[in-house]
Amino acid sequence: RPVRSRNNLHISMHSHVHKVVIDPSTNQAVAVRFEKRGKIYQVKAKNEIVISAGAINSPQLLMLSGIGPADHLNSFGIPV
């Protein structure tokens, strides 16, 4: 808990991440889109994004963001 007051860290409790936003020109993660109390937010990243959603939800989040097997993602209409 001591790290939560750092300037370079954003923590949002009780939130559901929808996707990591990828810049199509650079293929870099630039923001995180999430929902909290029924409202959608998007937080831009200056340097990096750390995904820590567990063994099941981390890969799911990456796939929802368009990172993963192209054939599988295309079958669900997720842009790769």
For each residue, the residues with C-beta under 8 A, 3 or more apart:
1: 4
2: 5
3: 6 9
4: 1 9 11
5: 2
6: 3 9
7:
8: 46 47
9: 3 4 6
10: 43
11: 4
12: 15 34 36 41 43
13:
14: 36 37
15: 12 34 35 36 41
16: 34 35 36
17: 20 32 33 34 53 61
18: 33 34 35 40 64
19: 32 33 61 64 65 66
20: 17 29 31 32 33 49 51 61 62 65 67
21: 29 30 31 32 33 42 65
22: 27 28 29 30 65 66 67
23: 26 27 28 29 30
24: 27
25:
26: 23
27: 22 23 24
28: 22 23
29: 20 21 22 23 45 48 49 65
30: 21 22 23 44 45
31: 20 21 42 43 44 45
32: 17 19 20 21 42 43 45 49
33: 17 18 19 20 21 40 41 42
34: 12 15 16 17 18 40 41 42 43
35: 15 16 18 38 39 40 41
36: 12 14 15 16 39 41
37: 14
38: 35
39: 35 36
40: 18 33 34 35
41: 12 15 33 34 35 36
42: 21 31 32 33 34
43: 10 12 31 32 34
44: 30 31
45: 29 30 31 32 48 49
46: 8
47: 8
48: 29 45
49: 20 29 32 45
50:
51: 20 58 61 62
52: 58
53: 17 57 58 60 61
54: 57 58
55: 58 59
56: 59 60
57: 53 54 60 61
58: 51 52 53 54 55 61 62
59: 55 56 62 63 68
60: 53 56 57 63 64
61: 17 19 20 51 53 57 58 64 65
62: 20 51 58 59 65 67 68
63: 59 60 66 67 68 72 73 78
64: 18 19 60 61 78
65: 19 20 21 22 29 61 62
66: 19 22 63 73 78 79 80
67: 20 22 62 63
68: 59 62 63 72 73 80
69: 72 73
70: 73 74 80
71: 74 75
72: 63 68 69 75 76
73: 63 66 68 69 70 76 78 79 80
74: 70 71 77 78 80
75: 71 72
76: 72 73
77: 74
78: 63 64 66 73 74
79: 66 73
80: 66 68 70 73 74
